[in-house]
Amino acid sequence: MFIILLKFSENKSQASEYMASHNDWIKQGFEDGVFLLVGSLQPGLGGSVIAHNISKEDLEVLVNADPFVKHDVVSAEILEIDPKKADNRLSFLVS
């Protein structure tokens, strides 16, 4: 399981230019069964993604394909989590 932090860079002002393609990237992540949750980092710091069912290497490729990352609108940090305990509703995340 992974948490991806997408923190705005100095090019934040270009976000609107790439927003449609970034949203397509998010949509594809959900359709592929990789993304579980996407949301904004507050207050206006960027975005975050919770992902699973993918290797770290493949996730790095996927994250680098995000138009926001490609065009340096955000910098990406991938945090890997090895879940040990979860609420029953999230038990599918525990290996």
N, C-alpha and C positions, 0 to 999 in steps of 0.2 A: 504494500500500500504506500502511496506517496502523497505528499502535499507539495504543490508547486506554488511558489510565491512569484508573482509577476509584478515587480515594483517599477513604477514609472521612472524613466530616465529623463535627461535634459530635453529629449525630443517628445515629451508628453503632448505638446501642442499639435503633433502630427497624428494623434490618435483618431481623430474623426476621418482622416484620409484612409485609414486601414480598418476602420470599425466593421464594415460589412464583411470583409474577408476574415477578420478575426472571429466574428460571430459564426461564419461558416465553419471555421476551424473548431470552434466549440461544439457546434451541432454535430460535426463528424465524430468528435470524441465521444459524445453520448451515443450516437448510432453504432459506433464500434464497440460499445460496452466497456470503455476504458474510464470515462469520466463519471463520477458519482455525484459531484456537487461542484458548482462554480459560483463564485461570489466576489464582491468588491472588498478590498482592504480599506478600512476606514481610518481616518477621514481622507478619502480621495487619494490613497497611496498607490493604487493599482488593483490587481485582482489576485484570486487564488483558485486553485483547482485541487480537488481530491480525486485521485486516480487509483485504479487497481487493474488486475488481470493483464499486466504488461511487465516486461523486464525493464530494468533501469536503463539499459542500453537503448532499447526500442523507445522508451519514454523520452530519452534525451533527443532522439531523432524527431519524435513527434513535437516536442516542445520547440525545438529549433525551427520547425516548419511553421510555427505560429507567425503570421504576418507582423504582429507587434514585436516579436523577438527579432525576426529577420530585419526589420527596419529600425531597430533600436528604440522603439517606443517604450519598451519595458526591458528590464534585465530579469532573467529567470534564475530561480534557485529551487533545486529539487531536494526535498527532504524525504528520506526513506524511513518508514515506520514498520516495525515487526510487531503487529498486534498480538497481544497475549490474552486480553479479556475484553468483552464487549457486552453491551445490552443485547438481549435476544433479537431485537430488530436488526442488529448489525452483526450477528454471529457469523454470517457468510464471510466477513473480513478476517476472522481469526483462523490462522492456519492450523 
